């Protein structure tokens, strides 16, 4: 029964993530999902910004002590927000930038948030 619950949670996580991906205007990314054991998190995202590919992992072996704090929708939103900020984070780590690169990435996020926040 625990395996069925885990699969249902993973399926819900994917649905919620896709919902936030659309809501946040991040449809230009190809997203893959993994259901695997993670060290210290409910979920994680890895993004290849240049290729616009993201892999989102959902923890398949959540310790019992953390089960009380599991919030699938919030975890999906959290990872989608990381996807939204990834371009800015990638630029911040880059060694070579054009003068307007950081501003452009920041402006992109502001425009997305303008649509989301009343």
ABEGO torsion letter per residue (X at the ends): XAAAAAAAAAAAAAAAAAAAAAAAGAAABBBBBBBBBBAABABBBBBBAAAGBBBBBBBABBBAAAAAABBAAAAAAAAAAAAAAAAAAAAAABABBBAAAAAAAAAAAAAAAAAABX
